[in-house]
Amino acid sequence: MSALRNATAFAAALLASTAIAQAETLTIATVNNSDMIIMQKLSPQWEEATGNKLDWIVLEENVLRQRVTVDIAAGGGQFDIITIGAYEAPIWGANGWLTPLDDLGEDYDYDDIYETVRAGLSADGSLYAVPFYAESSFTFYRQDLVDAAGIELPEEQMTYDQFRDIVAQLHDPDNGVFGTCQRGKAGWGENMAFVGPLVNAFGGRWFDMDWQPQLESDAWKNAINYYVDLMNNYGPPGASANGHNENRALFADGKCATWVDATSAAGFIFNPNESTVADKTNFTQAPKQVTDKGTGWFWAWALAIPESSKKVEAAKDFLKWSTSKEYVKLVGESEGWVAAPPGTRMSTYENEMYVSAAPFAETVETSILAANPADATLEPVPYTGVQFVAIPEFQGIGNFVGQQISAALAGQQSVDEALSNSQAFAVREMTKAGYIK
């Protein structure tokens, strides 16, 4: 019996040591927004269940994009899991830089993910990133301030001219409330996420059908002059340094009367544990102007596995856990249903607990499904994308244009100078890439 007990103990120790040897430490790069911070908070549950560990590298959006892009293009292998979006996933997947994710198992329920979201993260029929949340954009506004000012919002989608009139009436800096807070921080995914749909609304486009840049068109000039004037007259000081996170904090602290931004932020703004204006906020569509095409953006933050990772199976297991229906339920039960990841799964919007906790649920779902990257401009274009152009060159062009417009907002140059510089840069890059001669 003693020998048997010793053999049993040895076998148990061997199994334990094998499990430890097989445990992986995964390096994950992600963005510092509220939903990803919740994921980091809850991830020890996955670690405990699997024995694996996560080494989190949490970065500001622009920095994340730069580091991940450099690493994956060079095949550096620094990360096992990366947070990317609907711009990168199809391009990088087609380049062979990402691991296909079509094999997470039948219980993952791919069909529960909205088809438009799956399509935005796929290339050549394969899914290359799984969505953590999806979003469009709409207008947050302070219902209490609107009521106090006696303002009646239009029943239909308002124009940007009407929006400016409302902003002007709500602007009250002496009492610490600015009329509006819009993104000013430079970056193709920062200020240009707002500016792109704004330009669409004013009838503009990035390129004509011959891929000639259109950045000095009347539509671009009208849109950017509107933006700079709006923010200089009714925005907070130093707006050129404010991105999504900064404006979200300002609005949640009661310092902004209006904010046109991601529908995904509603879970934060309407959460009384995070926001001082949770019971004072309402929402409506993002404004239009000469057209309503492309006025609400489409985006999905998603998790992907670089082809260079040596820990693919463990990484897939985490992706399956963190983007599953069960994870949505976990967030709802632990953080409050208003904070559940939005926009990706149909089952979320069939859940009465989520719908009752999130007054914005139906509007968010409608906005995401209405966004059409294939028809987002008044005039015809050779590209797809609402707030971005789905070509590899756009990242560099969008960043440069974002820098120029941010400089114009800060008063460092005129709008005409910003757009002239942008046009010259875009022509040079598109010529170099062979789109134009």
C-alpha positions as CSV (number, residue, x, y, z in Angstrom):
1,M,0.0,0.0,0.0
2,S,2.9,2.3,0.8
3,A,4.3,1.7,-2.7
4,L,0.9,2.4,-4.2
5,R,0.5,5.6,-2.3
6,N,4.0,6.7,-3.4
7,A,3.2,5.9,-7.0
8,T,0.0,7.8,-6.8
9,A,1.7,10.8,-5.3
10,F,4.4,10.7,-7.9
11,A,1.8,10.5,-10.7
12,A,0.0,13.5,-9.2
13,A,3.2,15.5,-8.9
14,L,4.1,14.6,-12.5
15,L,0.7,15.8,-13.7
16,A,1.1,19.0,-11.7
17,S,4.5,19.7,-13.0
18,T,3.4,19.0,-16.6
19,A,0.5,21.4,-16.2
20,I,3.0,24.1,-14.9
21,A,5.3,23.4,-17.8
22,Q,2.5,23.8,-20.3
23,A,1.2,27.0,-18.8
24,E,1.9,30.0,-20.9
25,T,2.5,33.7,-20.3
26,L,0.8,35.7,-23.0
27,T,1.8,39.3,-23.8
28,I,-1.3,41.3,-24.7
29,A,-1.2,44.9,-26.1
30,T,-4.4,46.8,-25.6
31,V,-5.9,50.3,-25.5
32,N,-6.6,52.2,-22.3
33,N,-10.4,52.6,-22.7
34,S,-12.9,51.7,-20.1
35,D,-14.0,48.4,-21.7
36,M,-10.5,47.1,-21.9
37,I,-9.8,48.1,-18.4
38,I,-12.8,46.0,-17.3
39,M,-11.3,43.1,-19.3
40,Q,-8.0,43.4,-17.5
41,K,-9.8,43.5,-14.1
42,L,-11.8,40.3,-14.9
43,S,-9.0,38.3,-16.7
44,P,-7.7,36.7,-13.5
45,Q,-10.7,34.4,-13.7
46,W,-9.4,33.1,-17.0
47,E,-5.9,32.8,-15.6
48,E,-7.1,30.8,-12.6
49,A,-9.2,28.5,-14.8
50,T,-6.4,27.8,-17.3
51,G,-3.2,28.2,-15.4
52,N,-2.0,30.7,-18.0
53,K,-0.9,34.2,-17.3
54,L,-1.4,37.5,-19.1
55,D,1.2,40.3,-19.3
56,W,-0.8,43.4,-20.0
57,I,0.7,46.3,-21.9
58,V,-2.0,49.0,-21.8
59,L,-1.3,52.0,-24.1
60,E,-2.9,55.2,-25.2
61,E,-4.6,54.7,-28.6
62,N,-2.0,56.4,-30.8
63,V,0.9,54.7,-29.1
64,L,-0.8,51.3,-29.3
65,R,-1.3,51.6,-33.0
66,Q,2.3,52.7,-33.6
67,R,3.9,50.0,-31.5
68,V,1.7,47.2,-32.8
69,T,2.0,48.3,-36.4
70,V,5.8,48.4,-36.2
71,D,6.0,45.0,-34.5
72,I,3.7,43.1,-36.7
73,A,5.0,44.5,-40.0
74,A,8.5,43.4,-39.0
75,G,7.3,40.1,-37.6
76,G,8.9,41.0,-34.3
77,G,6.8,38.6,-32.2
78,Q,6.7,41.0,-29.2
79,F,2.9,40.3,-28.6
80,D,0.8,37.2,-28.5
81,I,-2.5,39.1,-28.5
82,I,-3.1,42.6,-30.0
83,T,-6.0,45.0,-29.9
84,I,-6.8,46.2,-33.4
85,G,-9.8,47.4,-35.3
86,A,-11.9,47.3,-38.4
87,Y,-9.2,49.1,-40.3
88,E,-6.3,46.9,-39.6
89,A,-7.9,43.4,-39.4
90,P,-8.7,42.9,-43.1
91,I,-5.5,44.5,-44.4
92,W,-3.2,42.7,-42.0
93,G,-5.1,39.5,-42.5
94,A,-4.8,39.6,-46.2
95,N,-1.0,40.3,-45.7
96,G,-0.7,37.1,-43.8
97,W,0.3,38.9,-40.6
98,L,-2.6,37.5,-38.5
99,T,-3.7,34.0,-37.4
100,P,-7.1,33.0,-38.8
101,L,-9.8,32.7,-36.1
102,D,-12.4,30.5,-37.7
103,D,-11.8,27.5,-35.4
104,L,-12.8,28.7,-31.9
105,G,-15.4,26.0,-31.7
106,E,-19.2,25.6,-32.4
107,D,-19.9,26.8,-28.8
108,Y,-18.4,30.2,-29.6
109,D,-21.5,30.9,-31.7
110,Y,-20.1,32.9,-34.6
111,D,-23.6,33.4,-36.0
112,D,-24.5,35.4,-32.9
113,I,-22.0,38.1,-34.0
114,Y,-23.6,40.7,-36.3
115,E,-22.7,40.0,-39.9
116,T,-21.6,43.5,-40.5
117,V,-19.1,43.3,-37.6
118,R,-17.8,39.9,-38.8
119,A,-17.4,41.2,-42.3
120,G,-15.4,44.2,-41.1
121,L,-12.9,42.0,-39.4
122,S,-12.5,39.5,-42.3
123,A,-10.5,39.1,-45.4
124,D,-10.9,36.5,-48.2
125,G,-13.6,34.7,-46.3
126,S,-11.6,34.3,-43.0
127,L,-12.1,36.0,-39.7
128,Y,-8.8,37.6,-38.5
129,A,-10.0,39.3,-35.3
130,V,-12.8,38.7,-32.9
131,P,-14.8,41.7,-31.7
132,F,-14.8,42.9,-28.2
133,Y,-17.2,45.7,-28.9
134,A,-18.5,47.5,-31.9
135,E,-19.7,51.1,-32.2
136,S,-21.0,53.9,-34.4
137,S,-21.2,57.5,-33.3
138,F,-24.0,59.7,-32.0
139,T,-24.6,62.9,-30.1
140,F,-24.5,62.9,-26.3
141,Y,-26.2,65.9,-24.8
142,R,-27.2,67.2,-21.3
143,Q,-31.0,66.9,-21.1
144,D,-31.1,69.0,-18.0
145,L,-29.3,71.9,-19.6
146,V,-31.4,71.6,-22.8
147,D,-34.6,71.8,-20.7
148,A,-33.3,74.7,-18.6
149,A,-32.5,76.7,-21.8
150,G,-35.9,75.9,-23.3
151,I,-34.4,74.3,-26.3
152,E,-36.4,71.9,-28.5
153,L,-34.2,69.5,-30.4
154,P,-35.3,68.7,-34.0
155,E,-37.4,65.6,-34.3
156,E,-35.4,64.5,-37.3
157,Q,-31.6,64.3,-37.6
158,M,-30.3,67.8,-37.0
159,T,-27.8,69.6,-39.2
160,Y,-24.4,70.8,-38.0
161,D,-25.7,74.3,-38.3
162,Q,-28.5,73.5,-36.0
163,F,-26.1,71.7,-33.7
164,R,-23.9,74.8,-33.5
165,D,-26.9,77.0,-32.6
166,I,-27.7,74.6,-29.7
167,V,-24.1,74.5,-28.6
168,A,-24.0,78.3,-28.5
169,Q,-27.0,78.4,-26.2
170,L,-25.6,75.8,-23.8
171,H,-22.1,77.3,-23.7
172,D,-21.6,78.5,-20.1
173,P,-17.9,78.6,-19.3
174,D,-18.4,80.9,-16.3
175,N,-20.2,78.0,-14.6
176,G,-17.7,75.4,-15.9
177,V,-19.8,74.0,-18.8
178,F,-18.5,74.2,-22.3
179,G,-20.9,74.1,-25.2
180,T,-19.2,71.1,-26.8
181,C,-16.2,68.8,-26.5
182,Q,-14.9,67.2,-29.8
183,R,-11.7,65.3,-30.4
184,G,-8.7,67.5,-31.2
185,K,-5.8,65.1,-30.5
186,A,-4.0,64.3,-33.7
187,G,-4.3,60.8,-35.1
188,W,-6.2,58.9,-37.8
189,G,-8.2,57.2,-35.1
190,E,-8.4,60.2,-32.8
191,N,-9.4,63.6,-34.3
192,M,-9.9,62.1,-37.7
193,A,-12.5,59.7,-36.4
194,F,-14.7,62.8,-35.8
195,V,-13.4,64.8,-38.7
196,G,-14.0,62.1,-41.3
197,P,-17.8,61.8,-40.8
198,L,-17.9,65.6,-40.4
199,V,-16.4,65.9,-43.9
200,N,-18.8,63.3,-45.2
201,A,-21.7,65.3,-43.9
202,F,-20.4,68.4,-45.7
203,G,-20.3,66.4,-48.9
204,G,-16.5,65.8,-49.0
205,R,-14.4,62.7,-49.8
206,W,-10.8,61.7,-49.4
207,F,-10.2,60.7,-53.0
208,D,-12.1,60.9,-56.3
209,M,-12.6,57.9,-58.5
210,D,-9.1,58.3,-59.9
211,W,-7.6,58.3,-56.4
212,Q,-6.7,62.0,-56.6
213,P,-6.8,63.5,-53.1
214,Q,-9.6,66.0,-52.5
215,L,-8.3,67.7,-49.4
216,E,-8.5,71.3,-50.8
217,S,-12.1,70.9,-52.0
218,D,-14.8,73.3,-50.9
219,A,-16.4,70.6,-48.8
220,W,-13.2,70.0,-46.8
221,K,-12.6,73.7,-46.3
222,N,-16.2,74.2,-45.1
223,A,-16.0,71.3,-42.8
224,I,-12.7,72.1,-41.2
225,N,-13.5,75.8,-40.9
226,Y,-16.7,74.8,-39.1
227,Y,-14.9,72.5,-36.8
228,V,-12.2,75.0,-35.9
229,D,-14.7,77.8,-35.3
230,L,-17.0,75.6,-33.3
231,M,-14.2,74.4,-31.0
232,N,-12.5,77.8,-30.6
233,N,-15.8,79.5,-29.7
234,Y,-17.5,76.8,-27.6
235,G,-15.0,74.2,-26.7
236,P,-12.7,73.8,-23.7
237,P,-9.2,75.3,-23.6
238,G,-6.5,73.1,-25.0
239,A,-8.9,71.1,-27.1
240,S,-6.2,70.1,-29.5
241,A,-4.8,67.8,-26.8
242,N,-8.1,66.1,-26.1
243,G,-8.9,62.7,-27.6
244,H,-11.7,60.3,-26.8
245,N,-10.6,59.5,-23.3
246,E,-10.1,63.1,-22.3
247,N,-13.5,64.2,-23.6
248,R,-15.2,61.2,-22.1
249,A,-13.8,62.3,-18.7
250,L,-14.9,65.9,-19.3
251,F,-18.4,64.9,-20.2
252,A,-18.7,62.5,-17.3
253,D,-17.6,65.2,-15.0
254,G,-20.3,67.6,-16.2
255,K,-18.1,70.0,-18.1
256,C,-19.5,69.5,-21.6
257,A,-23.0,70.2,-22.8
258,T,-22.7,68.1,-26.0
259,W,-20.3,65.5,-27.4
260,V,-20.4,63.7,-30.7
261,D,-18.5,60.4,-30.2
262,A,-18.5,56.7,-29.9
263,T,-21.7,54.9,-29.0
264,S,-19.6,52.5,-26.9
265,A,-19.0,55.4,-24.5
266,A,-22.6,55.3,-23.5
267,G,-21.9,52.4,-21.1
268,F,-19.6,54.7,-19.2
269,I,-21.6,57.9,-19.4
270,F,-24.8,56.2,-18.2
271,N,-23.1,54.3,-15.4
272,P,-23.6,56.1,-12.1
273,N,-20.5,54.5,-10.7
274,E,-18.4,56.3,-13.3
275,S,-20.3,59.4,-14.4
276,T,-21.8,62.4,-12.5
277,V,-24.3,63.0,-15.4
278,A,-25.6,59.4,-15.8
279,D,-29.2,60.6,-15.0
280,K,-28.9,63.9,-16.9
281,T,-27.7,62.7,-20.3
282,N,-29.6,61.9,-23.5
283,F,-28.6,61.1,-27.0
284,T,-29.6,61.5,-30.6
285,Q,-28.1,60.9,-34.1
286,A,-24.8,62.5,-35.1
287,P,-25.6,65.6,-37.2
288,K,-25.8,65.7,-40.9
289,Q,-25.3,68.7,-43.2
290,V,-25.6,68.6,-47.0
291,T,-26.0,64.8,-46.8
292,D,-26.8,62.2,-44.1
293,K,-24.4,59.7,-45.7
294,G,-21.5,58.6,-43.6
295,T,-22.4,60.8,-40.6
296,G,-22.1,58.0,-38.1
297,W,-18.9,56.0,-38.2
298,F,-18.4,52.3,-38.0
299,W,-15.7,50.7,-35.8
300,A,-15.0,47.6,-33.9
301,W,-12.3,47.0,-31.4
302,A,-11.2,43.4,-31.6
303,L,-8.5,41.0,-30.5
304,A,-6.2,39.3,-32.9
305,I,-3.2,36.9,-32.8
306,P,0.0,37.9,-34.7
307,E,1.2,35.2,-37.0
308,S,4.6,35.5,-35.2
309,S,3.2,34.3,-31.9
310,K,4.5,31.0,-30.6
311,K,1.5,30.6,-28.2
312,V,-1.4,30.4,-30.5
313,E,-3.5,27.8,-28.8
314,A,-3.4,29.6,-25.4
315,A,-4.1,32.9,-27.1
316,K,-7.1,31.5,-29.0
317,D,-8.5,30.2,-25.7
318,F,-8.3,33.7,-24.2
319,L,-9.9,35.3,-27.3
320,K,-12.7,32.8,-27.1
321,W,-13.3,33.5,-23.4
322,S,-13.0,37.3,-23.6
323,T,-15.4,37.8,-26.6
324,S,-18.0,35.2,-25.8
325,K,-21.6,35.5,-24.8
326,E,-20.5,34.2,-21.3
327,Y,-18.1,37.1,-21.0
328,V,-20.8,39.6,-21.8
329,K,-22.8,38.0,-19.0
330,L,-19.9,38.1,-16.6
331,V,-19.4,41.9,-17.2
332,G,-23.1,42.5,-16.7
333,E,-23.3,40.6,-13.5
334,S,-20.0,42.0,-12.0
335,E,-19.9,45.5,-13.3
336,G,-23.5,46.3,-14.0
337,W,-25.4,45.5,-17.2
338,V,-25.0,49.1,-18.4
339,A,-21.3,48.4,-18.8
340,A,-21.6,45.2,-20.9
341,P,-19.7,45.2,-24.1
342,P,-22.0,46.6,-26.8
343,G,-22.5,46.2,-30.5
344,T,-21.1,42.8,-31.3
345,R,-23.6,40.0,-30.3
346,M,-27.3,39.8,-31.1
347,S,-27.9,38.0,-27.9
348,T,-26.8,41.1,-25.9
349,Y,-29.7,43.0,-27.4
350,E,-32.1,40.1,-26.7
351,N,-31.2,40.2,-23.1
352,E,-33.9,42.1,-21.1
353,M,-31.4,42.9,-18.3
354,Y,-29.1,44.7,-20.7
355,V,-31.9,46.5,-22.6
356,S,-33.5,47.7,-19.4
357,A,-30.2,48.9,-17.9
358,A,-29.0,50.6,-21.1
359,P,-31.5,53.2,-22.4
360,F,-29.3,53.7,-25.5
361,A,-29.3,50.0,-26.5
362,E,-31.8,50.2,-29.4
363,T,-30.3,53.4,-30.8
364,V,-26.7,52.0,-30.7
365,E,-27.8,48.8,-32.4
366,T,-29.6,50.8,-35.1
367,S,-26.7,53.1,-35.6
368,I,-24.2,50.3,-36.0
369,L,-26.4,48.4,-38.5
370,A,-27.1,51.6,-40.4
371,A,-23.5,52.5,-41.0
372,N,-22.5,51.6,-44.5
373,P,-18.8,51.7,-45.3
374,A,-19.5,50.9,-48.9
375,D,-21.7,54.0,-49.4
376,A,-20.5,56.7,-47.0
377,T,-20.0,59.7,-49.3
378,L,-22.2,62.0,-51.3
379,E,-20.0,61.6,-54.4
380,P,-18.7,58.3,-55.7
381,V,-15.4,57.0,-54.3
382,P,-13.1,54.0,-55.1
383,Y,-12.7,53.0,-51.5
384,T,-14.7,51.6,-48.6
385,G,-14.8,53.1,-45.1
386,V,-16.7,55.8,-43.2
387,Q,-14.1,57.5,-41.0
388,F,-11.2,55.9,-42.7
389,V,-10.1,54.7,-46.1
390,A,-9.5,50.9,-46.2
391,I,-6.1,51.0,-47.9
392,P,-2.7,50.5,-46.2
393,E,-1.5,54.0,-47.1
394,F,-4.3,55.7,-45.1
395,Q,-2.7,55.2,-41.7
396,G,0.2,57.5,-42.7
397,I,-2.0,60.0,-44.6
398,G,-4.6,60.1,-41.9
399,N,-2.0,60.7,-39.2
400,F,-0.4,63.5,-41.2
401,V,-3.8,65.2,-41.9
402,G,-4.8,64.8,-38.3
403,Q,-1.6,66.6,-37.2
404,Q,-2.3,69.5,-39.7
405,I,-5.9,69.9,-38.5
406,S,-4.9,69.7,-34.9
407,A,-2.3,72.5,-35.5
408,A,-5.0,74.6,-37.2
409,L,-7.3,74.1,-34.1
410,A,-4.4,75.2,-31.9
411,G,-3.9,78.4,-33.9
412,Q,-0.5,77.4,-35.2
413,Q,-1.6,77.7,-38.9
414,S,-4.7,78.5,-40.9
415,V,-7.2,76.0,-42.1
416,D,-6.1,76.7,-45.7
417,E,-2.5,76.0,-44.8
418,A,-3.4,72.8,-43.0
419,L,-5.4,71.5,-46.0
420,S,-2.7,72.6,-48.5
421,N,-0.1,70.7,-46.6
422,S,-2.4,67.8,-46.3
423,Q,-3.1,67.7,-50.0
424,A,0.5,67.9,-51.0
425,F,1.4,65.0,-48.6
426,A,-1.5,62.9,-49.8
427,V,-0.6,63.4,-53.5
428,R,3.0,62.5,-52.7
429,E,2.1,59.3,-50.8
430,M,-0.5,58.1,-53.4
431,T,2.0,58.8,-56.2
432,K,4.7,56.8,-54.4
433,A,2.3,53.9,-53.8
434,G,1.3,53.9,-57.5
435,Y,-2.3,54.9,-57.2
436,I,-1.7,58.0,-59.3
437,K,1.0,59.1,-61.8
